[in-house]
Amino acid sequence: MNPAVILTWAAALYWLAAMALLVISVVGTILQPRIAARRAARRDQPPVSIVLPVKLLEDGFERTQESAFAQLYPAFDVTVSSTEGESPAVRKMREIFARHPERPARVLLSTARFAASPKVDNLYAPFMQAAHDVILMKDANVMLEPEALAEHIRQLTAEVGLVCAIPYCAKLDNFPAHVEAAIINGPHARMLFLASCLGQGHGVGKIMLFRRSDFLRAGGFDAISHTVGEDNALAKAIRRIGKRPVFSHWPVRQELGARAFADVYHRQVRWSVIRRNDELLSFLLEPICQAFPAVMAGGLAAPLIGAPPAAGVVATFLAWFALETLLSMAKGWQLSLAAPAVFIVREAMMLAVWVNAWMTDRVVWARDKVHARVAAPPAPPAQEEG
């Protein structure tokens, strides 16, 4: 058979698979809150230790961190962990403490230095010294609605060992922030929402809710210290003890503010390298979730229906863009008049990130370069003081 004909039919099959996945994932994103809510069977509300690792004082820090203190939940305390005894972020947290004297709160100095990820080092002291068995870890740039803790805890049933929330981006103050939101609210979110609809859970570290007893039984810090993808490593460790990671029916709002293109790119490379190291099949299949390869396939396959290649390119571009835009409108996610330009830049960046992720193991974390995976030494003894 003529190689050109084979290429045309291969492009057509790829186009059909990519467009079908797009449609199915859009539907899954809309249905996931209702489907996941049916699995939220827990009714008691055990005491919870909320852990807030801090490093940089970024835009919106005070608002997002104070949201942890506003939970409509009967019993919880707050522990802030920092690698610095005094910093702008720690001082701001002490100001927040003073506004909430009714809530038990403290700052722990994290002195551990054993993990590939500085974040894991920062989590050692608060995880080991938490007052309660149930721990909720929250990143500094995510906002918790007052009902969030109560809703997430409903997912932590006897057979569940880890609850994560799917992030969506908000407060987009410049063009790079819109590009990052288009990545996170677009292919990333769609695949996570679809996985949740199918009963699958994965580690997404914007928030993580778990029992310390399960964490320790799954290997504790020795199970997550080898990688900067500690969230995914924790999900795998939880599976090994016969419990499931799940996505909550309650998403989490990630506030971006103003971003720099370089920061967006480095963050996406870090996550992509983590997926290459820890979830190779998922990494290999990533291009099918992106519009650019489907647009090219649409142009190659168009002659099969008697259309010029340009028509296939334009039709695929418009269909993909329209479906994602309608999904954002249905979910109430922030959009911009520059959305077509955002879409094009996003696709170019995602392709560049995917190619770059094949060629490096050094990634940027909080402005520091680290290796994505190392042979980490054993974690310190459990009684280390923070």
Phi, psi and chi 1 to 4 in degrees:
 res  aa     phi    psi   chi1   chi2   chi3   chi4
   1 MET       -  146.3 -174.0  179.2  -71.5      -
   2 ASN   -58.6  128.1 -170.7  -41.3      -      -
   3 PRO   -56.3  -34.9  -25.9   34.3      -      -
   4 ALA   -64.2  -36.9      -      -      -      -
   5 VAL   -68.2  -42.4  173.5      -      -      -
   6 ILE   -59.6  -44.9  -65.6  174.5      -      -
   7 LEU   -61.4  -41.1  178.2   62.3      -      -
   8 THR   -64.0  -44.6  -59.7      -      -      -
   9 TRP   -69.5  -36.4  -82.9  102.0      -      -
  10 ALA   -63.5  -40.9      -      -      -      -
  11 ALA   -63.7  -39.2      -      -      -      -
  12 ALA   -64.6  -43.4      -      -      -      -
  13 LEU   -64.4  -41.9  -67.8  173.3      -      -
  14 TYR   -61.5  -45.1 -179.8   93.0      -      -
  15 TRP   -59.1  -44.8 -175.5   90.4      -      -
  16 LEU   -62.7  -42.7  -73.6  171.5      -      -
  17 ALA   -65.3  -44.1      -      -      -      -
  18 ALA   -65.3  -43.3      -      -      -      -
  19 MET   -69.8  -36.4  -64.7  -55.0  -68.1      -
  20 ALA   -64.1  -42.8      -      -      -      -
  21 LEU   -63.5  -39.7 -178.3   59.4      -      -
  22 LEU   -58.8  -50.3  171.0   64.9      -      -
  23 VAL   -63.4  -46.3  171.8      -      -      -
  24 ILE   -62.9  -40.5  -67.2  168.6      -      -
  25 SER   -71.3  -32.7   62.5      -      -      -
  26 VAL   -63.4  -45.7  165.7      -      -      -
  27 VAL   -62.3  -43.1  173.0      -      -      -
  28 GLY   -61.8  -38.1      -      -      -      -
  29 THR   -62.9  -36.7  -58.9      -      -      -
  30 ILE   -74.1  -37.8  -66.3  171.2      -      -
  31 LEU   -84.8  -20.6  -64.8 -179.6      -      -
  32 GLN   -54.8  -43.6 -171.6  -91.1   -8.8      -
  33 PRO   -57.1  -39.5  -27.1   36.9      -      -
  34 ARG   -72.4  -40.9  -86.4  178.4  -81.9  178.0
  35 ILE   -66.1  -46.5  -66.5  172.9      -      -
  36 ALA   -68.2  -32.9      -      -      -      -
  37 ALA   -63.4  -29.4      -      -      -      -
  38 ARG   -67.2  -23.6  -68.0  178.0 -169.4  152.4
  39 ARG   -87.7   -6.9  -56.1  172.0 -174.7  145.9
  40 ALA   -83.3   83.2      -      -      -      -
  41 ALA   -98.9   -9.6      -      -      -      -
  42 ARG   -73.5  139.1 -175.5  167.4 -169.9  160.1
  43 ARG  -118.2  -23.9  -66.4  -65.6  175.1  -99.4
  44 ASP   -79.7  164.7   66.5  -45.6      -      -
  45 GLN  -129.4   85.3  -65.9 -176.2  -41.0      -
  46 PRO   -68.7  158.3   28.7  -36.7      -      -
  47 PRO   -63.4  147.1   20.9  -31.6      -      -
  48 VAL  -130.0  140.2  175.5      -      -      -
  49 SER  -100.3  117.1  -71.0      -      -      -
  50 ILE   -91.3  127.0  -64.0  179.4      -      -
  51 VAL  -112.0  127.9  171.9      -      -      -
  52 LEU  -122.2   95.0  -53.1  177.0      -      -
  53 PRO   -72.4  133.4   26.3  -32.2      -      -
  54 VAL  -127.7  152.0  -57.5      -      -      -
  55 LYS  -145.1  -66.6 -177.5  172.6  177.4   65.6
  56 LEU  -102.9  145.6  -57.4  175.7      -      -
  57 LEU   -94.0   97.2 -177.6   60.1      -      -
  58 GLU  -107.4  172.5  -63.3 -178.2  -37.2      -
  59 ASP   -56.1  130.9 -178.3   48.6      -      -
  60 GLY    84.2   -0.7      -      -      -      -
  61 PHE   -53.9  -49.0  177.3   94.3      -      -
  62 GLU   -62.2  -43.6 -175.7  171.2    7.5      -
  63 ARG   -66.1  -45.3 -177.7  176.5   59.0 -102.3
  64 THR   -71.3  -38.5   55.6      -      -      -
  65 GLN   -71.1  -35.5  -65.9  -65.4   65.5      -
  66 GLU   -69.0  -21.2 -166.7  157.5   14.0      -
  67 SER   -61.8  -24.8   71.1      -      -      -
  68 ALA   -66.2  -27.1      -      -      -      -
  69 PHE   -84.6  -10.2  -69.4   78.6      -      -
  70 ALA  -100.2   19.1      -      -      -      -
  71 GLN   -72.8  134.9  -65.5  -55.4  -66.5      -
  72 LEU   -84.6   78.8  -59.8  175.6      -      -
  73 TYR  -148.3  140.7 -163.7   82.8      -      -
  74 PRO   -68.4  -36.7   21.0  -32.1      -      -
  75 ALA  -146.6  113.2      -      -      -      -
  76 PHE  -157.3  153.2   66.8   93.3      -      -
  77 ASP  -122.6  168.4   60.9   56.5      -      -
  78 VAL  -127.2  129.3  178.0      -      -      -
  79 THR  -121.7  125.5  -63.6      -      -      -
  80 VAL  -100.0  132.7  170.0      -      -      -
  81 SER  -120.2  134.2 -178.1      -      -      -
  82 SER  -143.8  148.8  173.6      -      -      -
  83 THR   -83.2   -5.4   57.6      -      -      -
  84 GLU  -120.2  134.9  -58.3  171.9  -85.5      -
  85 GLY   -65.6  -37.0      -      -      -      -
  86 GLU  -135.8  130.9  -77.4  -61.7  -34.7      -
  87 SER  -158.4  165.0   69.1      -      -      -
  88 PRO   -55.4  -38.3  -28.1   35.9      -      -
  89 ALA   -67.2  -42.2      -      -      -      -
  90 VAL   -66.2  -41.9  169.4      -      -      -
  91 ARG   -62.0  -39.5  -72.2 -167.4  -69.2  -86.9
  92 LYS   -65.3  -37.8 -175.4   59.2   66.7  176.8
  93 MET   -65.3  -36.6  -70.9  -52.8  -51.4      -
  94 ARG   -65.6  -34.4  -66.7 -168.1 -171.3  -79.7
  95 GLU   -63.5  -39.5  -67.7  175.9   14.5      -
  96 ILE   -66.3  -41.8  -64.8  172.5      -      -
  97 PHE   -53.3  -44.8  -70.1  176.8      -      -
  98 ALA   -64.2  -26.5      -      -      -      -
  99 ARG   -82.3   -9.1  -66.9 -162.6  -69.2  -91.1
 100 HIS  -131.9   62.8  -62.0  -87.1      -      -
 101 PRO   -64.9  -18.0   24.5  -34.5      -      -
 102 GLU   -75.2  -12.9   77.4  -71.3   -9.4      -
 103 ARG  -107.1  122.4 -174.9   61.5   51.2 -158.4
 104 PRO   -58.7  126.2  -21.6   32.5      -      -
 105 ALA  -150.1  150.8      -      -      -      -
 106 ARG  -156.9  162.9   59.1  177.5  173.8  165.0
 107 VAL  -112.8  130.2  174.6      -      -      -
 108 LEU  -111.1  134.0  -74.1 -179.5      -      -
 109 LEU   -85.2  119.6  175.0   62.3      -      -
 110 SER   -91.7  114.4 -178.1      -      -      -
 111 THR  -105.6   -2.0   59.1      -      -      -
 112 ALA   -66.5  141.6      -      -      -      -
 113 ARG  -142.6   80.8  -62.5  -69.8 -177.6  -85.5
 114 PHE  -141.0  -11.5   65.0   95.0      -      -
 115 ALA  -104.8  160.0      -      -      -      -
 116 ALA   -64.2  -34.5      -      -      -      -
 117 SER  -100.5  126.5  168.6      -      -      -
 118 PRO   -58.4  -27.9  -23.2   33.9      -      -
 119 LYS   -64.7  -40.9 -179.4  178.3  177.7 -179.8
 120 VAL   -64.1  -42.2  172.2      -      -      -
 121 ASP   -55.3  -41.7  -73.5  -21.5      -      -
 122 ASN   -70.4  -22.1 -158.7    5.1      -      -
 123 LEU   -90.4  -11.9  -69.3  172.6      -      -
 124 TYR   -58.6  -55.0 -179.9   81.4      -      -
 125 ALA   -61.2  -49.7      -      -      -      -
 126 PRO   -66.5  -35.3   22.5  -33.5      -      -
 127 PHE   -66.4  -43.0  -81.1   13.0      -      -
 128 MET   -75.8  -25.8  -59.6  -50.4  -60.3      -
 129 GLN  -107.7    9.8  -61.0 -179.4   40.3      -
 130 ALA   -58.5  142.8      -      -      -      -
 131 ALA   -72.9  -25.1      -      -      -      -
 132 HIS  -122.4  158.5  -54.5  -62.1      -      -
 133 ASP   -70.8  -37.2 -172.5   45.0      -      -
 134 VAL   -85.3  125.9  178.3      -      -      -
 135 ILE  -122.9  136.0  -64.5  173.6      -      -
 136 LEU  -116.7  118.3  174.2   77.8      -      -
 137 MET  -101.4  131.7 -168.4  -72.4  -59.6      -
 138 LYS  -128.0  132.9 -178.2 -170.4   86.9   68.1
 139 ASP   -71.4  159.0  -85.5   -2.1      -      -
 140 ALA   -70.2  -22.7      -      -      -      -
 141 ASN  -102.6   18.1   65.3  -11.5      -      -
 142 VAL  -113.7  142.8  -61.4      -      -      -
 143 MET  -100.7  132.1  174.3   77.7   73.6      -
 144 LEU  -102.3  120.2  -64.3  179.8      -      -
 145 GLU   -65.6  156.5  -71.4   88.7   -7.6      -
 146 PRO   -55.0  -29.2  -27.7   36.0      -      -
 147 GLU   -88.7   -3.3  -51.0   88.8   -7.9      -
 148 ALA   -60.1  -50.2      -      -      -      -
 149 LEU   -60.6  -44.5  177.5   53.5      -      -
 150 ALA   -62.3  -37.1      -      -      -      -
 151 GLU   -73.2  -44.1  -68.7  -63.0  -31.6      -
 152 HIS   -63.3  -38.4  -65.8  -41.9      -      -
 153 ILE   -63.9  -24.4 -155.7   74.7      -      -
 154 ARG   -62.6  -24.6  -68.5  173.4   52.7 -159.4
 155 GLN   -83.0  -15.8  -65.5  -79.1   -9.3      -
 156 LEU   -86.0   70.1 -166.1   64.2      -      -
 157 THR   -83.9  179.3   56.1      -      -      -
 158 ALA   -60.2  -35.3      -      -      -      -
 159 GLU   -89.7   -3.3   67.7  -84.5    9.5      -
 160 VAL  -102.0  132.6  170.2      -      -      -
 161 GLY  -110.6  -14.6      -      -      -      -
 162 LEU  -151.0  128.9  174.4   66.0      -      -
 163 VAL  -115.3  123.7  179.6      -      -      -
 164 CYS  -119.2  158.9  -65.6      -      -      -
 165 ALA  -114.6  142.8      -      -      -      -
 166 ILE   -80.5  123.3  -61.5  172.7      -      -
 167 PRO   -81.4  148.7   28.8  -32.5      -      -
 168 TYR  -130.0  149.4   70.0   94.1      -      -
 169 CYS   -95.1  141.6  -65.1      -      -      -
 170 ALA  -144.0  176.8      -      -      -      -
 171 LYS    50.9   64.5 -161.5  177.9 -179.2  -61.6
 172 LEU   -96.6  109.3  -44.6  177.1      -      -
 173 ASP  -101.7   -7.9  -69.0  -15.0      -      -
 174 ASN  -154.1  178.4   62.6   -0.6      -      -
 175 PHE   -62.5  -46.2 -171.8   81.5      -      -
 176 PRO   -59.0  -35.1  -26.0   35.6      -      -
 177 ALA   -64.4  -38.5      -      -      -      -
 178 HIS   -65.2  -36.5  -82.2  -81.8      -      -
 179 VAL   -65.1  -45.7  171.9      -      -      -
 180 GLU   -63.7  -39.6 -176.6  160.8   32.0      -
 181 ALA   -63.6  -36.6      -      -      -      -
 182 ALA   -64.9  -30.2      -      -      -      -
 183 ILE   -73.7  -50.3  -63.7  171.3      -      -
 184 ILE   -72.6  -44.1  -65.1  172.5      -      -
 185 ASN   -77.0  -14.5  -65.8   -5.4      -      -
 186 GLY   -94.4 -111.0      -      -      -      -
 187 PRO   -57.2  -41.3  -23.8   33.4      -      -
 188 HIS   -61.4  -52.6  -71.5 -174.0      -      -
 189 ALA   -64.2  -42.8      -      -      -      -
 190 ARG   -58.9  -43.2  -74.5 -169.5  -72.6  103.6
 191 MET   -68.5  -35.9  -68.1  -58.8  103.5      -
 192 LEU   -70.3  -42.4  -65.0  177.9      -      -
 193 PHE   -63.0  -40.5  -80.5  117.3      -      -
 194 LEU   -65.2  -43.8  178.7   58.1      -      -
 195 ALA   -58.3  -41.8      -      -      -      -
 196 SER   -63.5  -41.7 -179.6      -      -      -
 197 CYS   -58.7  -33.2  -71.5      -      -      -
 198 LEU   -87.3    8.1  -61.9  175.0      -      -
 199 GLY    83.9   12.5      -      -      -      -
 200 GLN   -98.9  144.6  -60.1  -61.9  -51.8      -
 201 GLY  -128.7  152.4      -      -      -      -
 202 HIS  -141.3  169.1  -59.0  -80.3      -      -
 203 GLY   -84.9  119.3      -      -      -      -
 204 VAL  -129.9  114.7  175.7      -      -      -
 205 GLY   -85.1   11.6      -      -      -      -
 206 LYS   -62.6  -43.2  -71.4  -56.8  171.0 -177.4
 207 ILE  -138.0  144.9   71.6  154.0      -      -
 208 MET  -137.5  125.5  -64.6 -168.4  -65.7      -
 209 LEU  -117.2  125.7  177.4   68.4      -      -
 210 PHE  -160.2  170.4   57.6   93.7      -      -
 211 ARG   -95.8  133.3  -58.0  173.3 -170.3   86.2
 212 ARG   -60.9  -34.9 -180.0  172.8   52.0 -166.5
 213 SER   -61.8  -39.6   52.9      -      -      -
 214 ASP   -66.8  -43.2  -71.0  -22.4      -      -
 215 PHE   -57.5  -46.8  171.6   66.9      -      -
 216 LEU   -68.1  -39.0  -65.9  176.7      -      -
 217 ARG   -65.1  -29.5 -169.3  155.3   62.5   91.6
 218 ALA   -82.3    1.6      -      -      -      -
 219 GLY   117.5   -9.8      -      -      -      -
 220 GLY    59.6 -142.7      -      -      -      -
 221 PHE   -69.0  -23.8  -77.6   93.1      -      -
 222 ASP   -63.4  -23.0  -71.4  -21.6      -      -
 223 ALA   -83.9  -14.4      -      -      -      -
 224 ILE  -127.5   -1.3   66.3  172.7      -      -
 225 SER   -81.7   -9.6   61.9      -      -      -
 226 HIS   -85.6   -5.8   61.7  -74.6      -      -
 227 THR  -142.4  152.9  173.6      -      -      -
 228 VAL   -80.1   -6.1  -65.8      -      -      -
 229 GLY   -95.0   59.9      -      -      -      -
 230 GLU   -64.4  -28.9   73.4  -73.1  -23.9      -
 231 ASP   -66.7  -44.9   45.2    7.4      -      -
 232 ASN   -67.5  -38.4 -169.9   54.8      -      -
 233 ALA   -63.5  -38.1      -      -      -      -
 234 LEU   -65.7  -41.2  177.4   54.6      -      -
 235 ALA   -60.5  -42.2      -      -      -      -
 236 LYS   -65.0  -41.5  -71.5 -176.8  173.9 -178.7
 237 ALA   -63.9  -38.8      -      -      -      -
 238 ILE   -64.0  -39.4  -71.9  -64.5      -      -
 239 ARG   -62.3  -35.6  -71.6 -167.6 -168.5   98.7
 240 ARG   -66.4  -20.5  -71.8 -163.7  -67.1  -92.4
 241 ILE   -99.3   14.0   63.1  169.3      -      -
 242 GLY    85.2   14.4      -      -      -      -
 243 LYS  -113.6  165.2  -65.3 -158.2  171.8 -173.1
 244 ARG  -109.9  141.7  -65.0 -171.5  -63.4  117.5
 245 PRO   -85.8  140.5   28.6  -28.9      -      -
 246 VAL  -135.5  159.9  -58.9      -      -      -
 247 PHE   -96.9  136.0  -73.3  121.1      -      -
 248 SER   -69.5  158.1  176.0      -      -      -
 249 HIS   -77.1   -7.9   57.9  -69.1      -      -
 250 TRP  -108.6  106.4 -160.4  -91.2      -      -
 251 PRO   -70.2  170.1   27.8  -33.9      -      -
 252 VAL  -121.2  135.5   63.6      -      -      -
 253 ARG   -85.9  117.7  173.8 -174.5  170.0   99.7
 254 GLN  -103.7  116.3  179.3 -179.5   -5.5      -
 255 GLU   -92.1  122.7  -62.1 -160.9  -15.2      -
 256 LEU   -93.6  -36.0  -60.8 -173.2      -      -
 257 GLY    65.2 -139.2      -      -      -      -
 258 ALA   -94.2  134.3      -      -      -      -
 259 ARG  -118.7  161.2  -65.9  -66.3 -154.8 -166.4
 260 ALA  -107.8  142.0      -      -      -      -
 261 PHE   -56.1  -40.1  -89.7  117.8      -      -
 262 ALA   -62.8  -40.9      -      -      -      -
 263 ASP   -65.4  -42.0  -68.5  -21.2      -      -
 264 VAL   -60.4  -47.0  173.8      -      -      -
 265 TYR   -61.8  -48.0 -177.9   81.3      -      -
 266 HIS   -63.7  -36.9  -71.8  -47.9      -      -
 267 ARG   -66.1  -42.3 -169.3  159.2   32.1 -108.9
 268 GLN   -67.1  -37.4  -63.3  -55.6  -41.7      -
 269 VAL   -62.4  -43.2  168.9      -      -      -
 270 ARG   -58.4  -48.4 -177.1  176.4   78.5 -120.5
 271 TRP   -64.6  -36.9  -66.4  -18.9      -      -
 272 SER   -69.2  -39.5 -164.2      -      -      -
 273 VAL   -64.3  -39.2  169.1      -      -      -
 274 ILE   -59.3  -45.4  -69.3  168.0      -      -
 275 ARG   -65.1  -37.9  -69.7 -168.9  -66.5  -87.3
 276 ARG   -61.4  -40.7 -170.9 -153.4   69.4 -162.6
 277 ASN   -74.9  -38.5  -75.4  -21.8      -      -
 278 ASP  -107.4  -23.6  -62.1  -19.4      -      -
 279 GLU  -139.0   69.1  -60.2  -72.3  -13.7      -
 280 LEU   -61.0  -42.0 -178.2   58.6      -      -
 281 LEU   -61.4  -44.6  180.0   59.4      -      -
 282 SER   -60.2  -41.8  172.1      -      -      -
 283 PHE   -63.1  -43.2  174.4   78.1      -      -
 284 LEU   -63.6  -31.5  -68.5  172.4      -      -
 285 LEU   -88.5   -2.8  -66.5  175.3      -      -
 286 GLU   -55.1  -40.7  -83.0 -177.6   21.5      -
 287 PRO   -57.9  -26.2  -28.9   37.6      -      -
 288 ILE   -71.8  -15.1 -157.9  169.9      -      -
 289 CYS   -89.7   -4.0  -54.5      -      -      -
 290 GLN  -102.8  150.3  -59.7  170.4   11.9      -
 291 ALA   -75.3  -37.4      -      -      -      -
 292 PHE   -57.6  -49.1 -178.5   75.6      -      -
 293 PRO   -61.4  -36.1  -23.8   35.9      -      -
 294 ALA   -67.0  -37.2      -      -      -      -
 295 VAL   -62.3  -44.5  166.8      -      -      -
 296 MET   -63.8  -41.0  -65.2  -61.5   98.3      -
 297 ALA   -64.2  -38.1      -      -      -      -
 298 GLY   -61.0  -39.2      -      -      -      -
 299 GLY   -67.0  -40.1      -      -      -      -
 300 LEU   -69.5  -33.6  -69.3  171.3      -      -
 301 ALA   -87.5  -16.2      -      -      -      -
 302 ALA   -53.7  -38.3      -      -      -      -
 303 PRO   -59.3  -21.2  -27.9   36.8      -      -
 304 LEU   -63.9  -24.4  -71.0  176.1      -      -
 305 ILE  -109.8   16.9   59.0  170.7      -      -
 306 GLY    77.3   19.8      -      -      -      -
 307 ALA  -106.1  150.8      -      -      -      -
 308 PRO   -70.9  153.3   24.1  -32.4      -      -
 309 PRO   -54.0  -38.5  -27.9   35.8      -      -
 310 ALA   -60.4  -36.0      -      -      -      -
 311 ALA   -65.7  -39.4      -      -      -      -
 312 GLY   -65.1  -39.3      -      -      -      -
 313 VAL   -63.7  -50.3  166.9      -      -      -
 314 VAL   -65.8  -43.4  171.6      -      -      -
 315 ALA   -63.1  -42.3      -      -      -      -
 316 THR   -66.7  -44.1  -55.8      -      -      -
 317 PHE   -57.6  -48.7  177.2   91.8      -      -
 318 LEU   -66.9  -39.7  -68.3  177.0      -      -
 319 ALA   -65.1  -44.7      -      -      -      -
 320 TRP   -64.4  -47.8 -159.4  -68.1      -      -
 321 PHE   -62.4  -41.5  175.4   74.0      -      -
 322 ALA   -64.7  -44.1      -      -      -      -
 323 LEU   -63.9  -43.0  -83.2  172.0      -      -
 324 GLU   -67.4  -37.0  -73.4 -154.5   -8.8      -
 325 THR   -66.6  -43.3  -59.2      -      -      -
 326 LEU   -63.7  -37.1  -69.6  171.1      -      -
 327 LEU   -63.3  -44.6  175.3   61.2      -      -
 328 SER   -61.1  -39.9  -66.8      -      -      -
 329 MET   -65.3  -41.3  -66.2  171.3   64.3      -
 330 ALA   -65.9  -33.6      -      -      -      -
 331 LYS   -87.9   -8.4  -60.3  -69.8  -72.5 -173.3
 332 GLY    77.2   23.0      -      -      -      -
 333 TRP   -82.6  149.7  -65.1  -23.6      -      -
 334 GLN   -68.0  134.5 -173.9  176.1  -20.1      -
 335 LEU  -122.6  165.2  -73.1  169.6      -      -
 336 SER  -130.3  152.9  164.4      -      -      -
 337 LEU   -63.9  -20.0  -67.7  176.2      -      -
 338 ALA   -88.9   17.8      -      -      -      -
 339 ALA   -54.5  -40.8      -      -      -      -
 340 PRO   -60.6  -41.8  -25.8   36.1      -      -
 341 ALA   -67.0  -39.4      -      -      -      -
 342 VAL   -58.5  -43.8  168.9      -      -      -
 343 PHE   -60.7  -44.5 -176.8   80.5      -      -
 344 ILE   -66.5  -45.5  -67.8  169.8      -      -
 345 VAL   -64.6  -40.3  173.4      -      -      -
 346 ARG   -57.0  -47.3  179.3 -164.6   81.8  176.7
 347 GLU   -63.5  -40.8  -71.1  -57.3  -49.1      -
 348 ALA   -64.7  -41.6      -      -      -      -
 349 MET   -67.1  -42.9 -179.2  176.8  -73.0      -
 350 MET   -62.5  -39.3  -70.7 -178.2   69.5      -
 351 LEU   -66.6  -42.8 -176.2   59.7      -      -
 352 ALA   -64.1  -40.4      -      -      -      -
 353 VAL   -62.0  -45.7  163.1      -      -      -
 354 TRP   -62.5  -42.4 -168.9   75.9      -      -
 355 VAL   -66.6  -44.2  171.8      -      -      -
 356 ASN   -62.8  -35.5 -167.6    7.2      -      -
 357 ALA   -63.4  -20.7      -      -      -      -
 358 TRP   -72.8  -20.0  -77.5  103.1      -      -
 359 MET  -113.7    6.9  -60.5 -178.4  -70.0      -
 360 THR  -146.4  154.6 -174.9      -      -      -
 361 ASP  -123.0   -0.6  -89.8  -48.8      -      -
 362 ARG   -95.7  127.3  -71.4 -171.0   64.0   81.1
 363 VAL  -130.8  163.5  -61.7      -      -      -
 364 VAL   -99.3  127.2  176.4      -      -      -
 365 TRP  -129.7  116.8 -171.7   91.7      -      -
 366 ALA    49.3   45.1      -      -      -      -
 367 ARG    74.8    2.2  -59.6  175.4 -174.0  169.1
 368 ASP  -108.2  144.1  -63.2  -36.6      -      -
 369 LYS   -89.1  129.4  -79.0 -162.7  170.9 -176.5
 370 VAL  -136.1  161.4  -60.8      -      -      -
 371 HIS   -81.6  135.4  -79.9  -81.8      -      -
 372 ALA   -66.4  -26.7      -      -      -      -
 373 ARG  -147.0  131.1  178.8 -177.9  -77.4  -90.7
 374 VAL  -137.9  165.0  -61.6      -      -      -
 375 ALA   -85.8   89.9      -      -      -      -
 376 ALA   -76.3  143.0      -      -      -      -
 377 PRO   -70.3  167.7   26.8  -34.9      -      -
 378 PRO   -59.0  151.0  -21.0   31.4      -      -
 379 ALA   -64.9  155.8      -      -      -      -
 380 PRO   -63.7  166.3  -17.9   29.6      -      -
 381 PRO   -57.8  150.9  -22.7   32.5      -      -
 382 ALA   -65.6  -17.2      -      -      -      -
 383 GLN   -95.6    9.9  -61.8  -56.8  -47.4      -
 384 GLU   -56.2  137.8  177.4 -175.7  -66.7      -
 385 GLU   -84.4  143.2  -70.3  -61.5  -38.6      -
 386 GLY   -91.9      -      -      -      -      -
